[in-house]
Amino acid sequence: MLRDITLGQYYQTDSVIHRLDPRVKLVTTLCYIISLFIVDSIVGYVIAGLFLALIIKLSKVPVKFMVRGMKSILFLLIMAVVFNLFLTPGEVVVSIWKLHITKEGIALASMMAVRLVFLIMGSSIMTLTTTPNNLTDGLESLMKPLKVIKVPVHEIAMMMSIALRFIPILLEETDKIMKAQIARGADFESGNLIKKAKSMVPLLVPLFISAFRRANDLATAMEARCYRGGDHRTKMKPLIYKKRDALAYAAVCVYLALCVGLGRILF
């Protein structure tokens, strides 16, 4: 299950999406997420799905890898569908004891499931095709106007990048601890929910200790290299927009026009 989590991982390959400026990918991801909450028609979701499929194809990230990452949110997806299915008032279609499935509930649950799947896959594409260093530079560049109101832009971008980088490291550490505990007779699968929660205690304690140790080692290494955040820092590879980035922005504008505009016209 832990290996199925793809958030924060980088899939190394050569593709058009990988070569795009990180600022383009951040803006595109934000626009895509916003469009998913604005769209309220079948046509809009079809266009959003086709756009996502095109991006996955261009990124050269295997579809199996993307689907595997969805397993980690399967429980959240099921809960969202069930709650919307049974708690939405409207025209009753099926009655199960005191629970009622309505026509509006089916529509809302379906829309919520599609929206959540698209949202996770769309966000994963950004991290899978962008290195943590490029992601930090992109975030810092986009948030640069906030420096006017004394917001520590560089420090915020660095913290977000480190957090994303630590996700796969902590998952690997968790997997090692679980295997060690299982070898000593620990059982993480059997029993009810309360028993499973209690069985996680021997796992969480060493995991937190390991996380704090890694954070301390990282802070020591940064201080030893005289790292100082903020202004007047130069970059070995400064971000420069290229022709393909302008084309990507144009493609996003066309997508938004089709997804939002066409969906509202037809419905």
N, C-alpha and C positions, 0 to 999 in steps of 0.2 A: 504493500500500500504506500509506504514512504517513497519508494522509487518511482511511483506513478505521479508524484508532484513535480511538475515541470516549471512552476513559477520561480523566477530568479536564475534559471539555468540558461546557458548560452549554447546554441547549436551551431557549431563552426562549419561553414561551407561557403562557397562563392555564389552569390545570387544578387539580383538587382536590388532586392530589399535590404540585404546586408550592406550594400555599398551606399545606401541613402544616408543623408545627413541625419544624425540622431534627433535633431530638432524637428525634422519633417516627420519622423516616426512618432515622436511624442505628440505633435499637433494632430496628426492623422488619427492616432489612437483616441485622443480626447474627443475629436469630432465624431468618430465612429460610435463611441460610448454615448455621447449626447444624442446622436441620431436614433439610437435604439430606444431612448426614452421619449423621443418626440414622435416617432412613427407609431401609428395606431391603425394600420391597414395591412391586409395580406400582401398587397403589391409592394409596400414599403419593406416588409420583412423578406420578401423574395429578392428584392434588389440588394438588401443588406447581406443576405446569404450568398448571393452571386459575387458581390464585392469581396467578401471574406474568403470565398473559395479561390478567387483570382489572386488575392494576396498570398494565400498559403501556397498556391501553385508557383508563384514567382519567387517565393522565399526558399523553395526547395527543401522545406522542412517536411519530413514524412508525415502523412496523415495519421498513421498508426501512432506516432509519437504524440501528436496533438490529441487524439482520442484517449490515449493512455493518461494524459494529464487531466482529463475530465473525470476520471474515477475518483479523484480526491474530493470532488464537490458533489458526488452522487447523492449523498445523504441530504445535503442542503437543497439539492434540486428536487428530490422526492418530497421533502417537507414543504417547500414552496408550492409545489403542484397540489399536494393534498390539502393544504390550508385554503388555497384559492378555490379548489374544486368543491369543498364541502361548506365553506363559510361565506360564499358569495350568494346573496339573495337574488331571486328572479324566478323564471319559469321552471318549475320542477320537471326533471326528465326521469330520474331514478330515485327511489326512496329506499334506504337501507336502515331499518330500525328508526331511530330519531334523526338520522342524518339524511340530508337531501342534496342530490347533485342537480344543479340547475344548468340551463342552457348558457346563461351568462358566466357561470362558474367554469364550464368546460372551455369557453372562449378565453377567459382570463387566465386559466391555468396553462392552456396551450401557449398563449402569448408570453407568459412569465417564463415558461420552460425554454422557449426559443430565445427569448431575450437574455436569459442567464447564460445559456450555452454560447451564444454569439459574443457576449461580453467577456467571458473567461477566455475563449479562444482568441478573440481580437487582442486582448491585453497580453496574452502569452506570446503572440507573434512579436510584440515589441521587445520583450526581454530575451526571446530566443534568437533574435537577429541583431541584438545590440550588446556590445561588451559593456561591463560595468563602468569602465573609464569613459567611454563615449557617452554613456547614459548620464554620467555626472556632468560632463562638459555641456551636453545638451540642456539639462535641467538648469544649470547655472546660467547659460546664455539666455534661456527663455525668461528666467526670473530676474534678470539684470535690472529691469526698471524698478523693482522693489527696493533696490539699494537707496533710492531717493528718500524713502521713509525709514532708513536705517535697519532694514531687514538683513540679517546675516545670510545672504544668498549662497555663498560658497559653502559655508558650514552645513546648511540645510541639504544642499545637493550632495555633499560628501556623506552625510549621515544616511540619506536614502540609498545611495549607492552601496555603502557598506552593509546596510540591512539586507538589500537584495543579494549581495554576494555571500552573506552568511547563511541564507536559506539553504542552498544545497549542501554547505559544509555541516550545518546542524542536522540536516536530514541524514547525512552519511554517518555522523556521530551517533544519532539516535538508533540507526540500524545496527551499528556495532554493539551498542549497549544492550539492545534487545536480544541480539544473538547470544551475547555473553550471559544475560539473565536466563534465557531459555536453556542454555547449556547447564546452568546451575539448578534447573528444575522449575523456573518461573512459568506461569501459565497466563497468557494475555488474552486468550480466546474464549475459554469456557466461563460459565456463570452468568448471572444477571448483570444489569447495567451498573449497579452499585459495586458488585464484586470486581467488575472489569475496571472501574474507576480506582478502586483501592489497589489493584494490581499494578496500576501505572505509577504509584508513588516511588517504588524502587527504581523506576526508569527516569522520573523527572528530577530527582535529587542529583544524581551524577551528571545529568544533562545540563542542569543549571550551573553546576560547578565547572563543567567543561566550557560552557558559554562564557562565564565570567573570566575564566583563565585565558581564553582566546582573546577576549576583549582587552584584558590587561596586557597581554603580549603585543597586541596590535598598537595600543597606546604607547607602550615602551619603545616599539620599533619606530613609530612616527616621531617621537621625541628625540630618539637617538639620531635620526636623520634631519633634525632641526626643522621639522615641518611646521609651517605657520600658515594658517588659512587667511582668507581675506583678499584685499587689494594688492596690486603690484606683483601678482604671480604670473609668470610666463608659461606658455604651453608649448610642448614639443610639436604637437600636431593641432594647430588652430583650426577651428571649424570654418569652412568656406563653402558657401552655396555653389552648386554646379547646375548645369543644364537639366540633368535628370531630376534634381530636387524641385526645380520650377515646374517640370512636367508632372511630378508627383502631387504638388499643391494644386495644379489644374485638375488632375484626376479626382482629387478629394472634393473640389468645388462641384465638379460634374456629378459626382456621387450624391452629394448633399442635395443638389437641385433635383435629381431624379428621385431619390429616396423620399424626401420630404414633400417636394412640390408635386411630383406625379402622383404620389400616394394620396394627397389631399384633393387633387383634381378628380381622380377616378372614384374616390369614396367620399 
